[in-house]
Amino acid sequence: MVKIRLSELSERPGQTLDDWLNLVPVNLTTKSDMGTLRVSIRYLHEIIMPAKEYSSLKEVIAPYLT
């Protein structure tokens, strides 16, 4: 298992975190070294409006869609 703190990602929205993270055993009784995992992740926060909010835009562009 790899744990990534959301607060660490949300402080830098849109930027890529490229790092080696320590693997943690799922069973906490395991004491052996699990190794590392290289990850490259990016946090994006996008606000999507409900479909009804786009109805007027849909009416404007509908004639141009084929």
PDBQT receptor file of N, H, CA, C and O in Angstrom, charges set to zero:
ATOM      1  N   MET A   1       0.855  -1.164   0.000  1.00  0.00    +0.000 N 
ATOM      2  CA  MET A   1       0.000   0.000   0.000  1.00  0.00    +0.000 C 
ATOM      3  C   MET A   1       0.902   1.229   0.000  1.00  0.00    +0.000 C 
ATOM      4  O   MET A   1       1.979   1.219   0.597  1.00  0.00    +0.000 OA
ATOM      5  N   VAL A   2       0.458   2.278  -0.669  1.00  0.00    +0.000 N 
ATOM      6  H   VAL A   2      -0.417   2.286  -1.153  1.00  0.00    +0.000 HD
ATOM      7  CA  VAL A   2       1.140   3.572  -0.665  1.00  0.00    +0.000 C 
ATOM      8  C   VAL A   2       0.138   4.604  -0.182  1.00  0.00    +0.000 C 
ATOM      9  O   VAL A   2      -0.997   4.647  -0.655  1.00  0.00    +0.000 OA
ATOM     10  N   LYS A   3       0.553   5.422   0.746  1.00  0.00    +0.000 N 
ATOM     11  H   LYS A   3       1.475   5.387   1.131  1.00  0.00    +0.000 HD
ATOM     12  CA  LYS A   3      -0.316   6.489   1.237  1.00  0.00    +0.000 C 
ATOM     13  C   LYS A   3       0.200   7.828   0.718  1.00  0.00    +0.000 C 
ATOM     14  O   LYS A   3       1.387   8.136   0.821  1.00  0.00    +0.000 OA
ATOM     15  N   ILE A   4      -0.722   8.619   0.154  1.00  0.00    +0.000 N 
ATOM     16  H   ILE A   4      -1.687   8.369   0.070  1.00  0.00    +0.000 HD
ATOM     17  CA  ILE A   4      -0.393   9.947  -0.353  1.00  0.00    +0.000 C 
ATOM     18  C   ILE A   4      -1.341  10.932   0.306  1.00  0.00    +0.000 C 
ATOM     19  O   ILE A   4      -2.560  10.777   0.235  1.00  0.00    +0.000 OA
ATOM     20  N   ARG A   5      -0.786  11.927   0.935  1.00  0.00    +0.000 N 
ATOM     21  H   ARG A   5       0.204  12.053   0.992  1.00  0.00    +0.000 HD
ATOM     22  CA  ARG A   5      -1.617  12.918   1.628  1.00  0.00    +0.000 C 
ATOM     23  C   ARG A   5      -2.240  13.872   0.616  1.00  0.00    +0.000 C 
ATOM     24  O   ARG A   5      -1.533  14.520  -0.155  1.00  0.00    +0.000 OA
ATOM     25  N   LEU A   6      -3.563  13.952   0.624  1.00  0.00    +0.000 N 
ATOM     26  H   LEU A   6      -4.137  13.425   1.250  1.00  0.00    +0.000 HD
ATOM     27  CA  LEU A   6      -4.282  14.828  -0.289  1.00  0.00    +0.000 C 
ATOM     28  C   LEU A   6      -3.878  16.275  -0.079  1.00  0.00    +0.000 C 
ATOM     29  O   LEU A   6      -3.811  17.039  -1.043  1.00  0.00    +0.000 OA
ATOM     30  N   SER A   7      -3.607  16.672   1.162  1.00  0.00    +0.000 N 
ATOM     31  H   SER A   7      -3.662  16.052   1.945  1.00  0.00    +0.000 HD
ATOM     32  CA  SER A   7      -3.215  18.058   1.431  1.00  0.00    +0.000 C 
ATOM     33  C   SER A   7      -1.922  18.410   0.702  1.00  0.00    +0.000 C 
ATOM     34  O   SER A   7      -1.744  19.549   0.272  1.00  0.00    +0.000 OA
ATOM     35  N   GLU A   8      -1.023  17.441   0.562  1.00  0.00    +0.000 N 
ATOM     36  H   GLU A   8      -1.168  16.515   0.912  1.00  0.00    +0.000 HD
ATOM     37  CA  GLU A   8       0.230  17.679  -0.149  1.00  0.00    +0.000 C 
ATOM     38  C   GLU A   8      -0.022  17.936  -1.635  1.00  0.00    +0.000 C 
ATOM     39  O   GLU A   8       0.659  18.757  -2.249  1.00  0.00    +0.000 OA
ATOM     40  N   LEU A   9      -0.988  17.240  -2.205  1.00  0.00    +0.000 N 
ATOM     41  H   LEU A   9      -1.541  16.573  -1.707  1.00  0.00    +0.000 HD
ATOM     42  CA  LEU A   9      -1.313  17.417  -3.619  1.00  0.00    +0.000 C 
ATOM     43  C   LEU A   9      -2.125  18.679  -3.863  1.00  0.00    +0.000 C 
ATOM     44  O   LEU A   9      -1.892  19.387  -4.843  1.00  0.00    +0.000 OA
ATOM     45  N   SER A  10      -3.077  18.967  -2.981  1.00  0.00    +0.000 N 
ATOM     46  H   SER A  10      -3.267  18.392  -2.185  1.00  0.00    +0.000 HD
ATOM     47  CA  SER A  10      -3.970  20.103  -3.206  1.00  0.00    +0.000 C 
ATOM     48  C   SER A  10      -3.274  21.444  -2.994  1.00  0.00    +0.000 C 
ATOM     49  O   SER A  10      -3.802  22.478  -3.403  1.00  0.00    +0.000 OA
ATOM     50  N   GLU A  11      -2.109  21.449  -2.367  1.00  0.00    +0.000 N 
ATOM     51  H   GLU A  11      -1.681  20.609  -2.035  1.00  0.00    +0.000 HD
ATOM     52  CA  GLU A  11      -1.351  22.688  -2.209  1.00  0.00    +0.000 C 
ATOM     53  C   GLU A  11      -0.759  23.140  -3.536  1.00  0.00    +0.000 C 
ATOM     54  O   GLU A  11      -0.443  24.317  -3.708  1.00  0.00    +0.000 OA
ATOM     55  N   ARG A  12      -0.607  22.198  -4.485  1.00  0.00    +0.000 N 
ATOM     56  H   ARG A  12      -0.864  21.242  -4.345  1.00  0.00    +0.000 HD
ATOM     57  CA  ARG A  12       0.001  22.487  -5.778  1.00  0.00    +0.000 C 
ATOM     58  C   ARG A  12      -0.892  21.987  -6.905  1.00  0.00    +0.000 C 
ATOM     59  O   ARG A  12      -0.481  21.101  -7.654  1.00  0.00    +0.000 OA
ATOM     60  N   PRO A  13      -2.102  22.527  -7.050  1.00  0.00    +0.000 N 
ATOM     61  CA  PRO A  13      -3.006  22.007  -8.082  1.00  0.00    +0.000 C 
ATOM     62  C   PRO A  13      -2.422  22.190  -9.479  1.00  0.00    +0.000 C 
ATOM     63  O   PRO A  13      -1.868  23.239  -9.810  1.00  0.00    +0.000 OA
ATOM     64  N   GLY A  14      -2.559  21.151 -10.281  1.00  0.00    +0.000 N 
ATOM     65  H   GLY A  14      -3.008  20.299 -10.012  1.00  0.00    +0.000 HD
ATOM     66  CA  GLY A  14      -2.079  21.194 -11.653  1.00  0.00    +0.000 C 
ATOM     67  C   GLY A  14      -0.614  20.844 -11.814  1.00  0.00    +0.000 C 
ATOM     68  O   GLY A  14      -0.167  20.571 -12.928  1.00  0.00    +0.000 OA
ATOM     69  N   GLN A  15       0.141  20.848 -10.731  1.00  0.00    +0.000 N 
ATOM     70  H   GLN A  15      -0.222  21.070  -9.826  1.00  0.00    +0.000 HD
ATOM     71  CA  GLN A  15       1.557  20.497 -10.802  1.00  0.00    +0.000 C 
ATOM     72  C   GLN A  15       1.728  19.001 -10.564  1.00  0.00    +0.000 C 
ATOM     73  O   GLN A  15       0.979  18.390  -9.801  1.00  0.00    +0.000 OA
ATOM     74  N   THR A  16       2.706  18.433 -11.218  1.00  0.00    +0.000 N 
ATOM     75  H   THR A  16       3.313  18.929 -11.838  1.00  0.00    +0.000 HD
ATOM     76  CA  THR A  16       2.946  17.004 -11.099  1.00  0.00    +0.000 C 
ATOM     77  C   THR A  16       3.857  16.703  -9.921  1.00  0.00    +0.000 C 
ATOM     78  O   THR A  16       4.891  17.345  -9.737  1.00  0.00    +0.000 OA
ATOM     79  N   LEU A  17       3.461  15.720  -9.131  1.00  0.00    +0.000 N 
ATOM     80  H   LEU A  17       2.621  15.198  -9.281  1.00  0.00    +0.000 HD
ATOM     81  CA  LEU A  17       4.309  15.208  -8.063  1.00  0.00    +0.000 C 
ATOM     82  C   LEU A  17       4.984  13.961  -8.616  1.00  0.00    +0.000 C 
ATOM     83  O   LEU A  17       4.316  12.975  -8.926  1.00  0.00    +0.000 OA
ATOM     84  N   ASP A  18       6.288  14.003  -8.738  1.00  0.00    +0.000 N 
ATOM     85  H   ASP A  18       6.831  14.804  -8.487  1.00  0.00    +0.000 HD
ATOM     86  CA  ASP A  18       7.065  12.888  -9.247  1.00  0.00    +0.000 C 
ATOM     87  C   ASP A  18       8.032  12.490  -8.142  1.00  0.00    +0.000 C 
ATOM     88  O   ASP A  18       9.010  13.192  -7.887  1.00  0.00    +0.000 OA
ATOM     89  N   ASP A  19       7.761  11.363  -7.486  1.00  0.00    +0.000 N 
ATOM     90  H   ASP A  19       6.966  10.793  -7.693  1.00  0.00    +0.000 HD
ATOM     91  CA  ASP A  19       8.527  11.028  -6.296  1.00  0.00    +0.000 C 
ATOM     92  C   ASP A  19       8.547   9.518  -6.072  1.00  0.00    +0.000 C 
ATOM     93  O   ASP A  19       7.722   8.782  -6.612  1.00  0.00    +0.000 OA
ATOM     94  N   TRP A  20       9.501   9.080  -5.271  1.00  0.00    +0.000 N 
ATOM     95  H   TRP A  20      10.172   9.679  -4.833  1.00  0.00    +0.000 HD
ATOM     96  CA  TRP A  20       9.569   7.698  -4.804  1.00  0.00    +0.000 C 
ATOM     97  C   TRP A  20       8.871   7.626  -3.464  1.00  0.00    +0.000 C 
ATOM     98  O   TRP A  20       9.212   8.384  -2.556  1.00  0.00    +0.000 OA
ATOM     99  N   LEU A  21       7.902   6.736  -3.313  1.00  0.00    +0.000 N 
ATOM    100  H   LEU A  21       7.625   6.120  -4.050  1.00  0.00    +0.000 HD
ATOM    101  CA  LEU A  21       7.157   6.599  -2.062  1.00  0.00    +0.000 C 
ATOM    102  C   LEU A  21       7.392   5.209  -1.484  1.00  0.00    +0.000 C 
ATOM    103  O   LEU A  21       7.492   4.224  -2.216  1.00  0.00    +0.000 OA
ATOM    104  N   ASN A  22       7.478   5.151  -0.167  1.00  0.00    +0.000 N 
ATOM    105  H   ASN A  22       7.397   5.951   0.427  1.00  0.00    +0.000 HD
ATOM    106  CA  ASN A  22       7.691   3.876   0.514  1.00  0.00    +0.000 C 
ATOM    107  C   ASN A  22       6.422   3.039   0.497  1.00  0.00    +0.000 C 
ATOM    108  O   ASN A  22       5.328   3.536   0.764  1.00  0.00    +0.000 OA
ATOM    109  N   LEU A  23       6.588   1.763   0.178  1.00  0.00    +0.000 N 
ATOM    110  H   LEU A  23       7.477   1.360  -0.039  1.00  0.00    +0.000 HD
ATOM    111  CA  LEU A  23       5.472   0.825   0.251  1.00  0.00    +0.000 C 
ATOM    112  C   LEU A  23       5.279   0.413   1.701  1.00  0.00    +0.000 C 
ATOM    113  O   LEU A  23       6.243   0.135   2.414  1.00  0.00    +0.000 OA
ATOM    114  N   VAL A  24       4.031   0.376   2.127  1.00  0.00    +0.000 N 
ATOM    115  H   VAL A  24       3.248   0.602   1.549  1.00  0.00    +0.000 HD
ATOM    116  CA  VAL A  24       3.674   0.009   3.497  1.00  0.00    +0.000 C 
ATOM    117  C   VAL A  24       2.859  -1.277   3.426  1.00  0.00    +0.000 C 
ATOM    118  O   VAL A  24       1.925  -1.361   2.628  1.00  0.00    +0.000 OA
ATOM    119  N   PRO A  25       3.185  -2.280   4.235  1.00  0.00    +0.000 N 
ATOM    120  CA  PRO A  25       2.408  -3.522   4.186  1.00  0.00    +0.000 C 
ATOM    121  C   PRO A  25       0.967  -3.298   4.652  1.00  0.00    +0.000 C 
ATOM    122  O   PRO A  25       0.719  -2.547   5.595  1.00  0.00    +0.000 OA
ATOM    123  N   VAL A  26       0.037  -3.950   3.989  1.00  0.00    +0.000 N 
ATOM    124  H   VAL A  26       0.238  -4.561   3.223  1.00  0.00    +0.000 HD
ATOM    125  CA  VAL A  26      -1.373  -3.856   4.375  1.00  0.00    +0.000 C 
ATOM    126  C   VAL A  26      -1.576  -4.511   5.738  1.00  0.00    +0.000 C 
ATOM    127  O   VAL A  26      -2.329  -4.008   6.573  1.00  0.00    +0.000 OA
ATOM    128  N   ASN A  27      -0.904  -5.627   5.952  1.00  0.00    +0.000 N 
ATOM    129  H   ASN A  27      -0.292  -6.035   5.274  1.00  0.00    +0.000 HD
ATOM    130  CA  ASN A  27      -0.961  -6.328   7.231  1.00  0.00    +0.000 C 
ATOM    131  C   ASN A  27       0.127  -5.733   8.124  1.00  0.00    +0.000 C 
ATOM    132  O   ASN A  27       1.313  -5.947   7.876  1.00  0.00    +0.000 OA
ATOM    133  N   LEU A  28      -0.262  -4.997   9.148  1.00  0.00    +0.000 N 
ATOM    134  H   LEU A  28      -1.226  -4.823   9.350  1.00  0.00    +0.000 HD
ATOM    135  CA  LEU A  28       0.701  -4.278   9.975  1.00  0.00    +0.000 C 
ATOM    136  C   LEU A  28       1.614  -5.196  10.791  1.00  0.00    +0.000 C 
ATOM    137  O   LEU A  28       2.579  -4.720  11.387  1.00  0.00    +0.000 OA
ATOM    138  N   THR A  29       1.331  -6.495  10.829  1.00  0.00    +0.000 N 
ATOM    139  H   THR A  29       0.547  -6.882  10.344  1.00  0.00    +0.000 HD
ATOM    140  CA  THR A  29       2.216  -7.411  11.549  1.00  0.00    +0.000 C 
ATOM    141  C   THR A  29       3.460  -7.746  10.727  1.00  0.00    +0.000 C 
ATOM    142  O   THR A  29       4.433  -8.281  11.259  1.00  0.00    +0.000 OA
ATOM    143  N   THR A  30       3.428  -7.432   9.430  1.00  0.00    +0.000 N 
ATOM    144  H   THR A  30       2.638  -6.997   8.998  1.00  0.00    +0.000 HD
ATOM    145  CA  THR A  30       4.595  -7.657   8.570  1.00  0.00    +0.000 C 
ATOM    146  C   THR A  30       5.619  -6.579   8.862  1.00  0.00    +0.000 C 
ATOM    147  O   THR A  30       5.314  -5.389   8.778  1.00  0.00    +0.000 OA
ATOM    148  N   LYS A  31       6.827  -6.984   9.203  1.00  0.00    +0.000 N 
ATOM    149  H   LYS A  31       7.075  -7.951   9.271  1.00  0.00    +0.000 HD
ATOM    150  CA  LYS A  31       7.862  -6.028   9.581  1.00  0.00    +0.000 C 
ATOM    151  C   LYS A  31       8.938  -5.872   8.505  1.00  0.00    +0.000 C 
ATOM    152  O   LYS A  31       9.865  -5.083   8.686  1.00  0.00    +0.000 OA
ATOM    153  N   SER A  32       8.839  -6.602   7.394  1.00  0.00    +0.000 N 
ATOM    154  H   SER A  32       8.086  -7.243   7.247  1.00  0.00    +0.000 HD
ATOM    155  CA  SER A  32       9.891  -6.550   6.380  1.00  0.00    +0.000 C 
ATOM    156  C   SER A  32       9.796  -5.269   5.544  1.00  0.00    +0.000 C 
ATOM    157  O   SER A  32       8.742  -4.643   5.438  1.00  0.00    +0.000 OA
ATOM    158  N   ASP A  33      10.931  -4.910   4.961  1.00  0.00    +0.000 N 
ATOM    159  H   ASP A  33      11.788  -5.418   5.047  1.00  0.00    +0.000 HD
ATOM    160  CA  ASP A  33      10.985  -3.745   4.079  1.00  0.00    +0.000 C 
ATOM    161  C   ASP A  33      10.274  -4.094   2.771  1.00  0.00    +0.000 C 
ATOM    162  O   ASP A  33      10.617  -5.083   2.122  1.00  0.00    +0.000 OA
ATOM    163  N   MET A  34       9.308  -3.302   2.391  1.00  0.00    +0.000 N 
ATOM    164  H   MET A  34       9.029  -2.499   2.917  1.00  0.00    +0.000 HD
ATOM    165  CA  MET A  34       8.514  -3.584   1.200  1.00  0.00    +0.000 C 
ATOM    166  C   MET A  34       9.087  -2.927  -0.052  1.00  0.00    +0.000 C 
ATOM    167  O   MET A  34       8.710  -3.294  -1.164  1.00  0.00    +0.000 OA
ATOM    168  N   GLY A  35       9.982  -1.973   0.108  1.00  0.00    +0.000 N 
ATOM    169  H   GLY A  35      10.288  -1.675   1.012  1.00  0.00    +0.000 HD
ATOM    170  CA  GLY A  35      10.568  -1.292  -1.044  1.00  0.00    +0.000 C 
ATOM    171  C   GLY A  35       9.897   0.038  -1.303  1.00  0.00    +0.000 C 
ATOM    172  O   GLY A  35       9.205   0.580  -0.441  1.00  0.00    +0.000 OA
ATOM    173  N   THR A  36      10.110   0.563  -2.512  1.00  0.00    +0.000 N 
ATOM    174  H   THR A  36      10.672   0.123  -3.212  1.00  0.00    +0.000 HD
ATOM    175  CA  THR A  36       9.553   1.861  -2.889  1.00  0.00    +0.000 C 
ATOM    176  C   THR A  36       8.834   1.743  -4.220  1.00  0.00    +0.000 C 
ATOM    177  O   THR A  36       9.030   0.782  -4.964  1.00  0.00    +0.000 OA
ATOM    178  N   LEU A  37       8.004   2.727  -4.509  1.00  0.00    +0.000 N 
ATOM    179  H   LEU A  37       7.845   3.508  -3.904  1.00  0.00    +0.000 HD
ATOM    180  CA  LEU A  37       7.252   2.790  -5.757  1.00  0.00    +0.000 C 
ATOM    181  C   LEU A  37       7.370   4.197  -6.301  1.00  0.00    +0.000 C 
ATOM    182  O   LEU A  37       7.107   5.163  -5.585  1.00  0.00    +0.000 OA
ATOM    183  N   ARG A  38       7.759   4.324  -7.545  1.00  0.00    +0.000 N 
ATOM    184  H   ARG A  38       7.973   3.539  -8.126  1.00  0.00    +0.000 HD
ATOM    185  CA  ARG A  38       7.849   5.655  -8.146  1.00  0.00    +0.000 C 
ATOM    186  C   ARG A  38       6.481   6.030  -8.705  1.00  0.00    +0.000 C 
ATOM    187  O   ARG A  38       5.877   5.263  -9.456  1.00  0.00    +0.000 OA
ATOM    188  N   VAL A  39       5.999   7.210  -8.335  1.00  0.00    +0.000 N 
ATOM    189  H   VAL A  39       6.490   7.832  -7.725  1.00  0.00    +0.000 HD
ATOM    190  CA  VAL A  39       4.698   7.684  -8.806  1.00  0.00    +0.000 C 
ATOM    191  C   VAL A  39       4.845   9.062  -9.438  1.00  0.00    +0.000 C 
ATOM    192  O   VAL A  39       5.701   9.860  -9.057  1.00  0.00    +0.000 OA
ATOM    193  N   SER A  40       4.004   9.305 -10.390  1.00  0.00    +0.000 N 
ATOM    194  H   SER A  40       3.308   8.657 -10.699  1.00  0.00    +0.000 HD
ATOM    195  CA  SER A  40       3.895  10.609 -11.022  1.00  0.00    +0.000 C 
ATOM    196  C   SER A  40       2.406  10.918 -11.087  1.00  0.00    +0.000 C 
ATOM    197  O   SER A  40       1.678  10.341 -11.895  1.00  0.00    +0.000 OA
ATOM    198  N   ILE A  41       1.964  11.822 -10.241  1.00  0.00    +0.000 N 
ATOM    199  H   ILE A  41       2.556  12.291  -9.585  1.00  0.00    +0.000 HD
ATOM    200  CA  ILE A  41       0.532  12.132 -10.158  1.00  0.00    +0.000 C 
ATOM    201  C   ILE A  41       0.303  13.636 -10.188  1.00  0.00    +0.000 C 
ATOM    202  O   ILE A  41       1.175  14.425  -9.826  1.00  0.00    +0.000 OA
ATOM    203  N   ARG A  42      -0.895  14.010 -10.630  1.00  0.00    +0.000 N 
ATOM    204  H   ARG A  42      -1.603  13.369 -10.925  1.00  0.00    +0.000 HD
ATOM    205  CA  ARG A  42      -1.274  15.413 -10.668  1.00  0.00    +0.000 C 
ATOM    206  C   ARG A  42      -2.698  15.537 -10.144  1.00  0.00    +0.000 C 
ATOM    207  O   ARG A  42      -3.576  14.759 -10.517  1.00  0.00    +0.000 OA
ATOM    208  N   TYR A  43      -2.916  16.509  -9.287  1.00  0.00    +0.000 N 
ATOM    209  H   TYR A  43      -2.203  17.140  -8.984  1.00  0.00    +0.000 HD
ATOM    210  CA  TYR A  43      -4.231  16.754  -8.691  1.00  0.00    +0.000 C 
ATOM    211  C   TYR A  43      -4.895  17.889  -9.452  1.00  0.00    +0.000 C 
ATOM    212  O   TYR A  43      -4.326  18.971  -9.596  1.00  0.00    +0.000 OA
ATOM    213  N   LEU A  44      -6.104  17.635  -9.939  1.00  0.00    +0.000 N 
ATOM    214  H   LEU A  44      -6.566  16.756  -9.822  1.00  0.00    +0.000 HD
ATOM    215  CA  LEU A  44      -6.896  18.667 -10.609  1.00  0.00    +0.000 C 
ATOM    216  C   LEU A  44      -8.238  18.797  -9.906  1.00  0.00    +0.000 C 
ATOM    217  O   LEU A  44      -8.873  17.798  -9.569  1.00  0.00    +0.000 OA
ATOM    218  N   HIS A  45      -8.656  20.015  -9.691  1.00  0.00    +0.000 N 
ATOM    219  H   HIS A  45      -8.140  20.827  -9.965  1.00  0.00    +0.000 HD
ATOM    220  CA  HIS A  45      -9.957  20.262  -9.086  1.00  0.00    +0.000 C 
ATOM    221  C   HIS A  45     -10.801  20.990 -10.124  1.00  0.00    +0.000 C 
ATOM    222  O   HIS A  45     -10.561  22.160 -10.423  1.00  0.00    +0.000 OA
ATOM    223  N   GLU A  46     -11.779  20.295 -10.665  1.00  0.00    +0.000 N 
ATOM    224  H   GLU A  46     -11.973  19.345 -10.423  1.00  0.00    +0.000 HD
ATOM    225  CA  GLU A  46     -12.638  20.868 -11.691  1.00  0.00    +0.000 C 
ATOM    226  C   GLU A  46     -14.069  20.910 -11.185  1.00  0.00    +0.000 C 
ATOM    227  O   GLU A  46     -14.573  19.940 -10.618  1.00  0.00    +0.000 OA
ATOM    228  N   ILE A  47     -14.709  22.040 -11.398  1.00  0.00    +0.000 N 
ATOM    229  H   ILE A  47     -14.299  22.827 -11.859  1.00  0.00    +0.000 HD
ATOM    230  CA  ILE A  47     -16.107  22.198 -11.001  1.00  0.00    +0.000 C 
ATOM    231  C   ILE A  47     -16.964  22.013 -12.242  1.00  0.00    +0.000 C 
ATOM    232  O   ILE A  47     -16.847  22.769 -13.207  1.00  0.00    +0.000 OA
ATOM    233  N   ILE A  48     -17.812  21.022 -12.212  1.00  0.00    +0.000 N 
ATOM    234  H   ILE A  48     -17.907  20.408 -11.428  1.00  0.00    +0.000 HD
ATOM    235  CA  ILE A  48     -18.709  20.722 -13.318  1.00  0.00    +0.000 C 
ATOM    236  C   ILE A  48     -20.117  21.114 -12.883  1.00  0.00    +0.000 C 
ATOM    237  O   ILE A  48     -20.596  20.711 -11.823  1.00  0.00    +0.000 OA
ATOM    238  N   MET A  49     -20.764  21.907 -13.726  1.00  0.00    +0.000 N 
ATOM    239  H   MET A  49     -20.375  22.234 -14.587  1.00  0.00    +0.000 HD
ATOM    240  CA  MET A  49     -22.115  22.347 -13.390  1.00  0.00    +0.000 C 
ATOM    241  C   MET A  49     -23.128  21.284 -13.824  1.00  0.00    +0.000 C 
ATOM    242  O   MET A  49     -22.824  20.455 -14.682  1.00  0.00    +0.000 OA
ATOM    243  N   PRO A  50     -24.303  21.304 -13.251  1.00  0.00    +0.000 N 
ATOM    244  CA  PRO A  50     -25.352  20.371 -13.673  1.00  0.00    +0.000 C 
ATOM    245  C   PRO A  50     -25.712  20.584 -15.148  1.00  0.00    +0.000 C 
ATOM    246  O   PRO A  50     -25.558  21.687 -15.671  1.00  0.00    +0.000 OA
ATOM    247  N   ALA A  51     -26.185  19.539 -15.808  1.00  0.00    +0.000 N 
ATOM    248  H   ALA A  51     -26.310  18.643 -15.383  1.00  0.00    +0.000 HD
ATOM    249  CA  ALA A  51     -26.492  19.583 -17.240  1.00  0.00    +0.000 C 
ATOM    250  C   ALA A  51     -27.465  20.708 -17.595  1.00  0.00    +0.000 C 
ATOM    251  O   ALA A  51     -27.343  21.305 -18.665  1.00  0.00    +0.000 OA
ATOM    252  N   LYS A  52     -28.418  21.008 -16.728  1.00  0.00    +0.000 N 
ATOM    253  H   LYS A  52     -28.517  20.523 -15.858  1.00  0.00    +0.000 HD
ATOM    254  CA  LYS A  52     -29.407  22.057 -17.047  1.00  0.00    +0.000 C 
ATOM    255  C   LYS A  52     -28.760  23.432 -17.206  1.00  0.00    +0.000 C 
ATOM    256  O   LYS A  52     -29.318  24.302 -17.875  1.00  0.00    +0.000 OA
ATOM    257  N   GLU A  53     -27.597  23.635 -16.604  1.00  0.00    +0.000 N 
ATOM    258  H   GLU A  53     -27.144  22.929 -16.061  1.00  0.00    +0.000 HD
ATOM    259  CA  GLU A  53     -26.896  24.918 -16.727  1.00  0.00    +0.000 C 
ATOM    260  C   GLU A  53     -26.350  25.138 -18.135  1.00  0.00    +0.000 C 
ATOM    261  O   GLU A  53     -26.048  26.271 -18.510  1.00  0.00    +0.000 OA
ATOM    262  N   TYR A  54     -26.222  24.082 -18.906  1.00  0.00    +0.000 N 
ATOM    263  H   TYR A  54     -26.468  23.162 -18.602  1.00  0.00    +0.000 HD
ATOM    264  CA  TYR A  54     -25.673  24.171 -20.249  1.00  0.00    +0.000 C 
ATOM    265  C   TYR A  54     -26.748  24.232 -21.329  1.00  0.00    +0.000 C 
ATOM    266  O   TYR A  54     -26.417  24.247 -22.515  1.00  0.00    +0.000 OA
ATOM    267  N   SER A  55     -28.017  24.266 -20.955  1.00  0.00    +0.000 N 
ATOM    268  H   SER A  55     -28.285  24.254 -19.991  1.00  0.00    +0.000 HD
ATOM    269  CA  SER A  55     -29.096  24.207 -21.953  1.00  0.00    +0.000 C 
ATOM    270  C   SER A  55     -29.063  25.391 -22.917  1.00  0.00    +0.000 C 
ATOM    271  O   SER A  55     -29.280  25.196 -24.113  1.00  0.00    +0.000 OA
ATOM    272  N   SER A  56     -28.801  26.601 -22.449  1.00  0.00    +0.000 N 
ATOM    273  H   SER A  56     -28.625  26.759 -21.477  1.00  0.00    +0.000 HD
ATOM    274  CA  SER A  56     -28.766  27.751 -23.363  1.00  0.00    +0.000 C 
ATOM    275  C   SER A  56     -27.571  27.657 -24.313  1.00  0.00    +0.000 C 
ATOM    276  O   SER A  56     -27.688  28.021 -25.483  1.00  0.00    +0.000 OA
ATOM    277  N   LEU A  57     -26.439  27.180 -23.836  1.00  0.00    +0.000 N 
ATOM    278  H   LEU A  57     -26.344  26.884 -22.886  1.00  0.00    +0.000 HD
ATOM    279  CA  LEU A  57     -25.280  26.990 -24.706  1.00  0.00    +0.000 C 
ATOM    280  C   LEU A  57     -25.569  25.922 -25.749  1.00  0.00    +0.000 C 
ATOM    281  O   LEU A  57     -25.186  26.054 -26.911  1.00  0.00    +0.000 OA
ATOM    282  N   LYS A  58     -26.246  24.865 -25.326  1.00  0.00    +0.000 N 
ATOM    283  H   LYS A  58     -26.557  24.757 -24.382  1.00  0.00    +0.000 HD
ATOM    284  CA  LYS A  58     -26.598  23.777 -26.235  1.00  0.00    +0.000 C 
ATOM    285  C   LYS A  58     -27.490  24.284 -27.368  1.00  0.00    +0.000 C 
ATOM    286  O   LYS A  58     -27.322  23.871 -28.515  1.00  0.00    +0.000 OA
ATOM    287  N   GLU A  59     -28.428  25.168 -27.062  1.00  0.00    +0.000 N 
ATOM    288  H   GLU A  59     -28.565  25.504 -26.130  1.00  0.00    +0.000 HD
ATOM    289  CA  GLU A  59     -29.321  25.730 -28.080  1.00  0.00    +0.000 C 
ATOM    290  C   GLU A  59     -28.547  26.571 -29.088  1.00  0.00    +0.000 C 
ATOM    291  O   GLU A  59     -28.880  26.575 -30.273  1.00  0.00    +0.000 OA
ATOM    292  N   VAL A  60     -27.529  27.276 -28.637  1.00  0.00    +0.000 N 
ATOM    293  H   VAL A  60     -27.258  27.273 -27.674  1.00  0.00    +0.000 HD
ATOM    294  CA  VAL A  60     -26.745  28.139 -29.525  1.00  0.00    +0.000 C 
ATOM    295  C   VAL A  60     -25.878  27.317 -30.471  1.00  0.00    +0.000 C 
ATOM    296  O   VAL A  60     -25.781  27.631 -31.657  1.00  0.00    +0.000 OA
ATOM    297  N   ILE A  61     -25.246  26.266 -29.950  1.00  0.00    +0.000 N 
ATOM    298  H   ILE A  61     -25.324  26.011 -28.986  1.00  0.00    +0.000 HD
ATOM    299  CA  ILE A  61     -24.301  25.530 -30.817  1.00  0.00    +0.000 C 
ATOM    300  C   ILE A  61     -24.929  24.353 -31.546  1.00  0.00    +0.000 C 
ATOM    301  O   ILE A  61     -24.313  23.808 -32.462  1.00  0.00    +0.000 OA
ATOM    302  N   ALA A  62     -26.133  23.946 -31.168  1.00  0.00    +0.000 N 
ATOM    303  H   ALA A  62     -26.633  24.389 -30.424  1.00  0.00    +0.000 HD
ATOM    304  CA  ALA A  62     -26.780  22.777 -31.782  1.00  0.00    +0.000 C 
ATOM    305  C   ALA A  62     -26.894  22.891 -33.309  1.00  0.00    +0.000 C 
ATOM    306  O   ALA A  62     -26.648  21.899 -33.994  1.00  0.00    +0.000 OA
ATOM    307  N   PRO A  63     -27.251  24.039 -33.868  1.00  0.00    +0.000 N 
ATOM    308  CA  PRO A  63     -27.383  24.118 -35.322  1.00  0.00    +0.000 C 
ATOM    309  C   PRO A  63     -26.052  23.858 -36.045  1.00  0.00    +0.000 C 
ATOM    310  O   PRO A  63     -26.066  23.471 -37.213  1.00  0.00    +0.000 OA
ATOM    311  N   TYR A  64     -24.941  24.053 -35.402  1.00  0.00    +0.000 N 
ATOM    312  H   TYR A  64     -24.929  24.367 -34.452  1.00  0.00    +0.000 HD
ATOM    313  CA  TYR A  64     -23.643  23.890 -36.047  1.00  0.00    +0.000 C 
ATOM    314  C   TYR A  64     -23.068  22.485 -35.898  1.00  0.00    +0.000 C 
ATOM    315  O   TYR A  64     -22.045  22.162 -36.503  1.00  0.00    +0.000 OA
ATOM    316  N   LEU A  65     -23.719  21.658 -35.101  1.00  0.00    +0.000 N 
ATOM    317  H   LEU A  65     -24.550  21.920 -34.611  1.00  0.00    +0.000 HD
ATOM    318  CA  LEU A  65     -23.258  20.283 -34.918  1.00  0.00    +0.000 C 
ATOM    319  C   LEU A  65     -23.887  19.389 -35.978  1.00  0.00    +0.000 C 
ATOM    320  O   LEU A  65     -25.083  19.492 -36.255  1.00  0.00    +0.000 OA
ATOM    321  N   THR A  66     -23.102  18.537 -36.554  1.00  0.00    +0.000 N 
ATOM    322  H   THR A  66     -22.131  18.454 -36.329  1.00  0.00    +0.000 HD
ATOM    323  CA  THR A  66     -23.644  17.636 -37.584  1.00  0.00    +0.000 C 
ATOM    324  C   THR A  66     -23.507  16.207 -37.168  1.00  0.00    +0.000 C 
ATOM    325  O   THR A  66     -23.908  15.308 -37.907  1.00  0.00    +0.000 OA
TER     326      THR A  66
